[in-house]
Amino acid sequence: MASEATNVSPNATHPSGLAQRYALALLELAKDNKAVDAVAAELDKLGGLLARDAAFAAFINDPRLDSVAQKRGAFAVLERAGVSGDVRNLVGVLIANRRLAALPQVLNAFGLLLAEQRGQQTAEVTTAHPLTDVQRTQLAARLTEAGYSNVKLVERLDPTLLGGLVVRLGSRLYDSSIQSKLQRLQYAMKGAA
């Protein structure tokens, strides 16, 4: 079982057509350069940065910044994080086209495209707090026990869940979040009244 984890910011949703086009262009470029794994690793690093650094996530979504300020700020962060090459160029193109706010969706779209091309199933895991490496390994083991092999984990943060997790694998949804349990309890209490 090959399990990889991709961090995606909390605002990332299913990719739009725009995000798909950027992601596909980056994937094709990475294939041409025989650097798919390197680009995927750098995108994972960037996704982790977006998930952990609320200030950076707010920065990329700030419509008041012009392209010069976006470029200076984003490239400084990328340099500190050790992100370069094609991923840095992608960020530059997004800035030039005034689409930097689409970066989380582009990261998500790239991960989904890559998983599809590698024959992997994608499990979208939403948690209130970032998963630890041990939790990722345990989740991958449970998915294997449930009959899902070669799963790629795409992680999202949603503090409103309070705790637990929500896993979406294709059309199946497994919800063990505290928020969901509280809602079920609330409905049960209303029914008893």
Wavefront OBJ file of the C-alpha trace (Angstrom):
o trace
v 0.000 0.000 0.000
v 1.470 3.304 -1.053
v 0.050 6.086 1.028
v 1.066 9.643 0.417
v -0.288 12.691 2.174
v -0.920 16.011 0.582
v -1.696 19.014 2.714
v -4.241 21.396 1.370
v -5.316 24.639 2.894
v -8.684 24.754 4.618
v -10.102 26.914 1.838
v -9.278 24.461 -0.924
v -12.327 22.914 -2.489
v -12.807 20.632 -5.425
v -10.766 22.115 -8.258
v -12.336 24.465 -10.766
v -11.711 24.348 -14.497
v -9.159 27.120 -14.079
v -7.257 25.195 -11.396
v -7.422 22.038 -13.529
v -5.819 23.830 -16.482
v -2.922 25.196 -14.424
v -2.413 21.832 -12.721
v -2.494 19.930 -16.006
v 0.000 22.343 -17.580
v 2.350 21.894 -14.605
v 1.976 18.105 -14.708
v 2.746 17.992 -18.438
v 5.773 20.243 -17.931
v 6.981 18.038 -15.076
v 6.581 14.942 -17.276
v 8.522 16.580 -20.104
v 11.317 17.447 -17.665
v 11.130 13.987 -16.050
v 10.615 15.722 -12.697
v 7.115 14.645 -11.659
v 8.207 13.347 -8.247
v 10.284 16.462 -7.528
v 7.431 18.789 -8.502
v 4.955 16.738 -6.441
v 7.266 16.932 -3.416
v 7.609 20.699 -3.768
v 3.839 21.090 -4.128
v 3.374 19.003 -0.973
v 5.835 21.292 0.792
v 3.916 24.348 -0.441
v 0.572 22.800 0.555
v 1.925 22.110 4.026
v 3.103 25.691 4.264
v -0.348 26.962 3.306
v -1.986 24.671 5.869
v 0.371 25.674 8.705
v 0.912 29.368 7.996
v -2.340 31.337 8.299
v -0.529 34.590 7.468
v 0.727 33.174 4.154
v -2.739 31.803 3.345
v -4.237 35.240 4.066
v -1.500 36.880 1.973
v -2.295 34.896 -1.162
v -5.991 35.767 -0.796
v -5.453 39.521 -0.245
v -6.962 41.303 -3.276
v -5.457 44.658 -2.250
v -1.912 43.604 -3.133
v -0.608 44.387 -6.594
v 1.440 41.873 -8.547
v 4.749 43.449 -7.505
v 3.930 43.081 -3.798
v 2.562 39.562 -4.344
v 5.678 38.509 -6.231
v 8.069 39.953 -3.665
v 6.213 38.415 -0.703
v 5.432 35.038 -2.255
v 8.931 34.517 -3.647
v 10.486 35.407 -0.262
v 8.310 32.772 1.432
v 9.046 30.197 -1.290
v 12.780 30.817 -0.990
v 12.686 30.350 2.802
v 10.686 27.133 2.330
v 13.122 25.817 -0.283
v 10.537 25.778 -3.088
v 12.014 26.575 -6.502
v 11.993 25.594 -10.164
v 8.706 24.796 -11.855
v 6.632 25.366 -8.707
v 8.126 28.825 -8.238
v 7.410 29.516 -11.920
v 3.808 28.370 -11.431
v 3.382 30.856 -8.585
v 4.899 33.561 -10.818
v 2.415 32.772 -13.599
v -0.492 32.813 -11.152
v 0.654 36.224 -9.896
v 1.111 37.586 -13.441
v -2.410 36.442 -14.325
v -3.853 37.811 -11.041
v -4.845 34.279 -9.973
v -2.698 33.737 -6.871
v -5.815 33.097 -4.768
v -6.395 29.961 -6.879
v -3.140 28.397 -5.617
v -4.807 26.015 -3.087
v -7.187 24.753 -5.783
v -4.281 24.266 -8.216
v -2.404 22.234 -5.585
v -5.510 20.115 -5.010
v -6.082 19.621 -8.754
v -2.452 18.581 -9.292
v -2.680 16.022 -6.502
v -5.886 14.565 -7.925
v -4.502 14.413 -11.479
v -1.288 12.777 -10.315
v -3.161 10.227 -8.193
v -5.407 9.392 -11.144
v -2.453 8.910 -13.486
v -0.712 6.689 -10.928
v -3.824 4.581 -10.453
v -4.230 5.702 -6.870
v -7.491 6.184 -5.049
v -7.842 9.510 -3.292
v -9.123 9.730 0.265
v -10.028 13.268 1.311
v -9.421 13.460 5.056
v -10.809 16.459 6.921
v -9.716 17.021 10.507
v -9.864 19.804 13.078
v -6.107 19.542 13.678
v -3.244 18.366 11.434
v -2.657 14.610 11.435
v 0.559 13.251 12.886
v 2.673 10.752 10.950
v 1.467 7.982 13.277
v -2.177 8.910 12.647
v -1.569 8.940 8.873
v -0.027 5.467 9.059
v -2.897 4.163 11.201
v -5.494 5.659 8.843
v -3.753 4.124 5.822
v -3.725 0.739 7.596
v -7.460 1.002 8.385
v -8.237 1.882 4.768
v -6.231 -1.142 3.613
v -8.159 -3.362 6.068
v -11.390 -1.945 4.606
v -10.309 -3.056 1.125
v -8.891 0.187 -0.253
v -5.379 -0.182 -1.592
v -2.940 2.296 -3.075
v -4.618 5.261 -1.363
v -3.377 8.834 -1.461
v -4.470 10.954 1.505
v -5.472 14.543 0.769
v -5.705 16.393 4.045
v -7.871 19.388 4.845
v -8.288 21.319 8.065
v -11.705 22.376 9.328
v -11.661 23.626 12.940
v -15.489 23.479 13.071
v -15.260 19.665 13.289
v -13.908 20.115 16.856
v -12.235 16.682 16.722
v -12.378 13.332 14.981
v -12.258 13.131 11.211
v -14.273 12.911 8.019
v -13.003 10.642 5.233
v -14.418 10.817 1.704
v -13.298 8.035 -0.601
v -15.078 8.223 -3.925
v -18.808 8.268 -3.191
v -18.365 6.905 0.353
v -18.301 9.191 3.373
v -17.105 8.145 6.842
v -17.866 10.822 9.440
v -16.567 10.366 12.980
v -16.254 14.065 13.783
v -17.340 15.437 17.138
v -19.460 18.018 15.307
v -21.430 15.243 13.606
v -21.838 13.306 16.861
v -23.138 16.442 18.592
v -25.612 17.015 15.759
v -26.895 13.427 16.033
v -27.268 13.860 19.800
v -29.145 17.114 19.274
v -31.556 15.448 16.826
v -32.064 12.539 19.230
v -32.836 14.942 22.077
v -35.338 16.834 19.915
v -37.056 13.551 19.067
v -37.302 12.635 22.755
v -38.906 15.958 23.686
l 1 2 3 4 5 6 7 8 9 10 11 12 13 14 15 16 17 18 19 20 21 22 23 24 25 26 27 28 29 30 31 32 33 34 35 36 37 38 39 40 41 42 43 44 45 46 47 48 49 50 51 52 53 54 55 56 57 58 59 60 61 62 63 64 65 66 67 68 69 70 71 72 73 74 75 76 77 78 79 80 81 82 83 84 85 86 87 88 89 90 91 92 93 94 95 96 97 98 99 100 101 102 103 104 105 106 107 108 109 110 111 112 113 114 115 116 117 118 119 120 121 122 123 124 125 126 127 128 129 130 131 132 133 134 135 136 137 138 139 140 141 142 143 144 145 146 147 148 149 150 151 152 153 154 155 156 157 158 159 160 161 162 163 164 165 166 167 168 169 170 171 172 173 174 175 176 177 178 179 180 181 182 183 184 185 186 187 188 189 190 191 192 193
